[in-house]
Amino acid sequence: MKQTIVIIGAGAAGIILACHLNESKYDVHLYEKGKTIGRKLLVAGKGGFNLTHSEGMKDFISRYMPEEFIAPYIKHFTNQDLVKWLKSIGIDTFVGSSKRVFPDKTIKPAEVLAKFTEILNKKNVTIHTQHQWTGWTKNQLSFTCDRGDIMISADYTIFALGGASWSKTGSDGSWLSLFDDKGIKTTSFFPSNCGYLINWGDKFLSPNDGQPIKNIAVKSGNQYKKGELMITRYGIEGGAIYALSPTIRKDLQAIGYSKIYIDLKPQFSIEKLEKIILSKSKKSNWKTFFKQEIKLSNVQIDLLKTYSDKTIYNDSLTLSQGIKNLPLEIIGTTPINEAISTVGGISLHSVNKNLELKASPQHYVMGEMLNWDAPTGGYLLQACFSMGKYLADELNKI
């Protein structure tokens, strides 16, 4: 007789788990509180459906925190494994200029989700939409749906409820208190891969709101990330700052602000900049010199002018150092609901290596519900896919 598996949450982790469970062994039910499955996948796909990243395994795993927690799942189902599996189900991929992996340009995000749904149907997975999980009642799972309050029994229960960002997709973290009430250790959610607040002055913001800062690098603590940023009315956002989220978050939580340093010319050493600056004619003005000789953009020049001390112009070395280490102060984050991802949720100490809750046998937790972190660029989705595949393979062994 088949055993029953209930998966709560039909995002990336829940879907790929259901796609790989042995249908001859398990009767699989996938519960989702929204009207459709995979909605967060579709929202993510609007900006280009970045499925994973193509870099080598050593560097790939180093993007995660804590690395030692995520590594076994990534190694079990790697970025290369994901690409091969996608191809096997009819989803060709390509590597973009940023080394990120996307579906073939002819394949829309909805078509990717349709392929996943096709597999679920072939494996006789029963999909229950508009079912809101509300907790446990006498060791049964409680749901609210159009039929009212119902209770479900399962041999194995897997939670894949997501973090606390993008509530319009159903990922709002409201489930946290249900685990707290059951005595399972949790951590409050905090934004990651989000916009950061900077108190711009009107003089700088007026001409630069919405402008990109390209070909720069950002430093925070001992972290250094090349990329680009976007100036917004509230501060900055972009890949270069998302990668530094752990260090910035630590400062914000400890002292309420975080100092970052912008390298306006990462291609040049301080020595090279100093040599160029020494060649400046006394007759030429600084703005023209910066644009023509150092190739700084208008927004970079405005940043240097507004947020560095005027004394940096006193000598070439000090000015070179100012260009390479422009200080900015972050004073907070944008609202958690606007973040791309969050940290917090179920403590990693609450689960064993198979993602089973230590305090509640045959109950498993995976995906962004757990307290780990990663930058954008395909790493978040890959970890969710990897955990889902890992757990499917473990359950298939039972």
C-alpha distance (Angstrom), angle and dihedral (degrees) to the residues before:
residue distance angle dihedral
M1 . . .
K2 3.79 . .
Q3 3.79 120.5 .
T4 3.80 120.0 -132.8
I5 3.78 122.9 -116.0
V6 3.80 119.2 -169.5
I7 3.81 117.1 -163.1
I8 3.80 114.4 -167.1
G9 3.78 112.3 -158.7
A10 3.81 125.5 37.0
G11 3.79 101.6 -145.4
A12 3.80 127.4 114.6
A13 3.81 96.0 -63.0
G14 3.80 96.1 44.3
I15 3.79 94.4 45.2
I16 3.80 97.1 49.3
L17 3.82 90.8 45.6
A18 3.80 90.3 54.6
C19 3.81 90.5 46.1
H20 3.81 91.4 58.6
L21 3.81 103.8 39.3
N22 3.79 117.0 111.3
E23 3.82 105.0 -104.3
S24 3.81 92.5 -164.2
K25 3.79 88.9 59.4
Y26 3.78 103.6 35.5
D27 3.78 138.7 43.9
V28 3.83 99.2 -143.0
H29 3.81 124.5 -156.7
L30 3.82 120.8 -173.9
Y31 3.81 115.2 -160.1
E32 3.80 123.1 -163.3
K33 3.80 127.7 175.6
G34 3.81 93.3 -150.4
K35 3.78 128.7 75.8
T36 3.80 92.4 -104.9
I37 3.78 138.0 23.1
G38 3.81 123.8 -109.6
R39 3.77 96.4 22.3
K40 3.81 93.8 147.2
L41 3.79 88.8 53.3
L42 3.79 90.0 56.2
V43 3.80 93.2 47.6
A44 3.80 90.4 49.7
G45 3.79 88.9 49.5
K46 3.79 93.6 60.1
G47 3.78 90.2 78.4
G48 3.80 93.5 44.8
F49 3.79 118.3 -59.0
N50 3.81 100.2 -102.5
L51 3.82 102.2 -170.7
T52 3.80 100.4 174.0
H53 3.82 143.0 -34.8
S54 3.80 127.2 -95.1
E55 3.81 101.5 -142.8
G56 3.81 122.9 121.2
M57 3.78 120.5 -79.1
K58 3.82 97.9 -108.0
D59 3.80 93.7 54.2
F60 3.80 91.5 37.2
I61 3.80 94.1 57.7
S62 3.81 92.0 44.2
R63 3.82 89.4 67.0
Y64 3.81 91.4 71.0
M65 3.79 131.0 83.7
P66 2.94 119.4 -122.5
E67 3.78 89.0 23.4
E68 3.81 94.3 -171.4
F69 3.82 91.7 58.8
I70 3.81 97.8 49.7
A71 3.82 98.7 36.9
P72 3.85 98.5 81.2
Y73 3.80 92.5 53.4
I74 3.82 94.6 46.1
K75 3.81 91.4 47.4
H76 3.81 90.3 49.9
F77 3.81 92.8 53.0
T78 3.79 109.6 16.3
N79 3.78 132.1 -169.5
Q80 3.81 87.4 -99.1
D81 3.80 90.8 50.9
L82 3.79 90.3 51.9
V83 3.81 92.0 51.3
K84 3.83 90.8 49.7
W85 3.81 92.2 48.4
L86 3.80 92.0 48.4
K87 3.79 90.2 51.5
S88 3.81 90.2 49.7
I89 3.81 90.3 58.7
G90 3.81 94.2 46.0
I91 3.81 102.3 -91.2
D92 3.80 111.4 123.8
T93 3.79 116.5 -164.9
F94 3.80 138.5 -161.5
V95 3.80 134.9 -157.6
G96 3.79 114.3 -119.5
S97 3.80 127.5 -145.5
S98 3.82 89.4 -90.6
K99 3.84 89.5 55.1
R100 3.80 89.7 -111.3
V101 3.79 117.6 138.7
F102 3.82 121.3 -124.6
P103 3.81 136.4 172.2
D104 3.77 113.6 -93.2
K105 3.81 109.6 -74.9
T106 3.79 90.4 -111.1
I107 3.82 91.6 58.0
K108 3.81 118.0 83.6
P109 3.84 122.7 -151.1
A110 3.82 89.8 -111.5
E111 3.81 89.1 57.3
V112 3.81 90.7 53.5
L113 3.80 89.7 52.3
A114 3.82 89.7 46.5
K115 3.81 89.4 56.2
F116 3.80 90.4 51.5
T117 3.81 90.3 48.8
E118 3.79 90.5 49.4
I119 3.81 90.0 56.6
L120 3.81 91.7 47.7
N121 3.80 90.2 52.5
K122 3.80 92.8 48.1
K123 3.80 89.7 51.9
N124 3.82 90.6 49.7
V125 3.78 93.9 -118.5
T126 3.81 109.1 169.4
I127 3.80 110.3 -134.3
H128 3.81 118.4 -154.2
T129 3.81 113.0 -170.6
Q130 3.82 125.9 -173.1
H131 3.79 91.1 31.8
Q132 3.79 112.4 133.8
W133 3.80 114.6 -159.8
T134 3.82 109.2 -135.6
G135 3.81 102.8 177.8
W136 3.78 139.5 -90.4
T137 3.81 127.6 -37.9
K138 3.81 116.4 -172.9
N139 3.81 90.7 -25.3
Q140 3.80 91.8 -50.3
L141 3.79 126.1 111.2
S142 3.79 114.1 -108.0
F143 3.81 122.0 -146.7
T144 3.77 136.4 177.1
C145 3.80 116.3 -144.3
D146 3.81 140.1 146.4
R147 3.82 88.5 -71.3
G148 3.78 90.9 57.4
D149 3.80 125.8 -114.3
I150 3.79 115.5 -8.7
M151 3.80 135.8 176.2
I152 3.80 125.6 -141.6
S153 3.80 131.3 -165.3
A154 3.79 122.8 -148.7
D155 3.77 138.3 177.0
Y156 3.80 89.9 -144.4
T157 3.80 128.1 18.4
I158 3.79 123.7 -163.5
F159 3.78 121.4 -169.0
A160 3.81 117.5 -153.8
L161 3.79 99.4 160.3
G162 3.81 100.2 145.6
G163 3.78 130.0 -133.1
A164 3.79 130.0 -74.0
S165 3.80 104.6 -81.2
W166 3.81 131.6 95.4
S167 3.79 96.2 25.4
K168 3.82 90.5 -176.6
T169 3.80 86.4 72.9
G170 3.81 91.6 50.8
S171 3.80 95.5 -100.9
D172 3.80 101.5 122.9
G173 3.82 105.9 130.0
S174 3.80 92.7 -123.1
W175 3.80 89.3 137.1
L176 3.82 92.9 70.3
S177 3.80 95.5 92.3
L178 3.81 91.7 52.4
F179 3.79 90.2 62.7
D180 3.81 92.0 42.2
D181 3.80 89.2 55.0
K182 3.80 89.6 52.6
G183 3.80 91.2 54.4
I184 3.80 95.9 -107.5
K185 3.79 112.0 142.4
T186 3.80 114.9 -114.3
T187 3.81 138.7 172.5
S188 3.79 125.4 -139.1
F189 3.79 115.0 -103.8
F190 3.80 121.7 -104.2
P191 3.82 128.8 -176.1
S192 3.80 119.4 -97.2
N193 3.81 127.7 178.4
C194 3.77 88.0 22.4
G195 3.78 142.0 129.9
Y196 3.79 116.1 -79.3
L197 3.79 125.7 -142.4
I198 3.79 121.7 -120.0
N199 3.79 123.0 172.7
W200 3.79 97.7 -125.7
G201 3.76 117.4 -170.1
D202 3.81 117.0 -123.4
K203 3.80 90.7 -116.7
F204 3.79 91.5 62.2
L205 3.80 99.3 33.3
S206 3.80 98.8 49.8
P207 3.84 96.9 69.7
N208 3.81 96.6 28.0
D209 3.82 107.7 45.1
G210 3.81 108.0 126.6
Q211 3.79 94.4 12.6
P212 3.82 121.6 133.5
I213 3.79 122.8 -130.1
K214 3.79 104.0 -147.1
N215 3.80 133.2 -168.0
I216 3.78 95.6 18.4
A217 3.79 136.2 121.8
V218 3.80 131.9 -137.6
K219 3.79 126.1 -145.3
S220 3.80 126.6 -159.8
G221 3.78 119.5 167.6
N222 3.80 105.8 -41.2
Q223 3.82 93.1 -24.9
Y224 3.80 121.8 104.4
K225 3.80 124.1 -177.5
K226 3.80 129.7 -179.4
G227 3.79 119.3 -150.1
E228 3.76 137.3 83.4
L229 3.78 139.6 -63.7
M230 3.78 135.5 -153.7
I231 3.80 122.0 -135.2
T232 3.81 110.7 -135.3
R233 3.78 132.8 177.6
Y234 3.80 89.6 -101.9
G235 3.82 100.0 39.7
I236 3.80 134.8 -77.9
E237 3.78 140.5 -32.0
G238 3.78 136.7 172.4
G239 3.78 144.5 99.9
A240 3.80 95.7 -67.3
I241 3.81 92.2 59.9
Y242 3.83 97.4 36.9
A243 3.80 90.1 63.7
L244 3.82 90.0 58.0
S245 3.82 94.6 51.6
P246 3.85 96.4 113.2
T247 3.82 93.9 56.2
I248 3.81 94.2 41.5
R249 3.81 91.6 46.9
K250 3.80 91.1 51.8
D251 3.81 91.0 54.2
L252 3.81 94.0 45.2
Q253 3.79 92.1 51.2
A254 3.81 93.4 45.1
I255 3.81 104.7 40.1
G256 3.81 106.4 3.6
Y257 3.81 98.0 -112.0
S258 3.79 140.1 53.6
K259 3.79 130.9 -147.0
I260 3.78 116.4 -140.7
Y261 3.79 128.9 178.8
I262 3.79 125.4 -142.8
D263 3.79 118.9 -146.2
L264 3.79 100.7 -153.4
K265 3.81 92.8 -171.4
P266 3.83 111.1 30.1
Q267 3.82 90.1 163.5
F268 3.82 90.9 66.4
S269 3.79 129.8 64.4
I270 3.79 119.9 -135.6
E271 3.80 88.0 -108.4
K272 3.80 92.6 54.6
L273 3.80 92.0 47.1
E274 3.79 91.2 49.6
K275 3.80 91.0 51.5
I276 3.83 91.0 51.3
I277 3.81 92.4 46.6
L278 3.81 91.4 50.5
S279 3.80 88.2 57.9
K280 3.81 92.2 60.5
S281 3.75 115.4 120.7
K282 3.81 115.6 -127.8
K283 3.79 88.1 -128.4
S284 3.81 97.1 59.0
N285 3.81 119.2 84.1
W286 3.79 121.1 -123.1
K287 3.81 97.6 -115.4
T288 3.80 93.3 54.1
F289 3.80 90.7 44.7
F290 3.81 93.1 50.2
K291 3.80 91.7 49.7
Q292 3.79 98.3 43.7
E293 3.79 104.1 33.6
I294 3.82 105.1 27.4
K295 3.82 95.6 27.1
L296 3.79 96.4 -132.1
S297 3.81 116.9 164.3
N298 3.79 123.5 -125.4
V299 3.80 92.2 -101.1
Q300 3.81 91.0 50.0
I301 3.77 90.8 50.5
D302 3.82 91.1 48.4
L303 3.81 90.0 50.5
L304 3.79 91.3 51.4
K305 3.79 92.7 46.2
T306 3.81 95.4 45.7
Y307 3.81 103.5 37.6
S308 3.78 104.8 35.7
D309 3.78 129.8 74.7
K310 3.80 114.9 -99.4
T311 3.79 88.9 -128.0
I312 3.82 90.1 73.9
Y313 3.82 86.9 80.8
N314 3.80 91.3 62.1
D315 3.80 94.4 87.2
S316 3.79 139.0 8.2
L317 3.81 96.8 -115.2
T318 3.80 94.4 52.0
L319 3.81 91.5 47.3
S320 3.81 91.0 48.7
Q321 3.79 90.1 51.6
G322 3.82 90.0 47.9
I323 3.80 91.6 54.2
K324 3.81 90.0 49.6
N325 3.83 95.9 43.2
L326 3.79 111.4 32.9
P327 3.84 107.1 169.0
L328 3.81 123.1 -136.5
E329 3.80 128.4 173.7
I330 3.80 120.9 -136.4
I331 3.80 112.5 -155.1
G332 3.80 102.2 -179.1
T333 3.79 148.0 -33.6
T334 3.77 135.0 -87.9
P335 3.85 114.5 -100.8
I336 3.79 115.1 -62.1
N337 3.80 91.6 -119.9
E338 3.82 88.9 62.3
A339 3.81 94.1 51.8
I340 3.80 120.1 108.3
S341 3.79 89.2 -135.6
T342 3.79 141.1 -6.7
V343 3.78 139.4 -141.2
G344 3.78 123.4 -139.9
G345 3.78 130.5 57.7
I346 3.80 125.6 109.3
S347 3.81 113.5 18.0
L348 3.79 112.5 -114.0
H349 3.81 88.0 -131.4
S350 3.80 88.6 64.1
V351 3.82 93.6 69.0
N352 3.79 134.1 57.1
K353 3.82 124.7 -132.8
N354 3.82 90.0 -80.9
L355 3.83 90.7 55.2
E356 3.80 91.5 -110.0
L357 3.79 116.4 146.3
K358 3.80 107.7 -110.5
A359 3.80 91.6 -148.1
S360 3.81 94.6 46.6
P361 3.83 115.2 39.1
Q362 3.82 117.6 -147.7
H363 3.80 89.9 23.7
Y364 3.82 115.5 107.6
V365 3.80 134.6 -170.4
M366 3.80 126.9 -159.5
G367 3.79 145.4 158.0
E368 3.80 124.9 28.5
M369 3.80 91.7 -15.6
L370 3.80 87.0 82.8
N371 3.80 123.7 78.0
W372 3.82 102.8 -105.0
D373 3.77 132.6 115.1
A374 3.81 139.7 -145.3
P375 3.81 137.3 164.6
T376 3.78 124.7 -110.4
G377 3.78 119.1 -92.5
G378 3.81 101.0 93.0
Y379 3.81 96.8 -55.7
L380 3.80 95.9 107.9
L381 3.81 94.2 52.0
Q382 3.79 93.1 42.5
A383 3.80 92.3 55.7
C384 3.80 90.7 50.3
F385 3.81 91.5 48.4
S386 3.81 91.0 46.3
M387 3.80 94.6 50.4
G388 3.80 91.0 48.1
K389 3.80 93.0 50.8
Y390 3.82 92.4 44.2
L391 3.80 92.7 52.0
A392 3.81 92.6 45.6
D393 3.79 90.3 54.6
E394 3.80 91.8 48.0
L395 3.81 93.2 49.5
N396 3.80 90.7 47.0
K397 3.83 88.4 59.2
I398 3.81 93.7 57.1
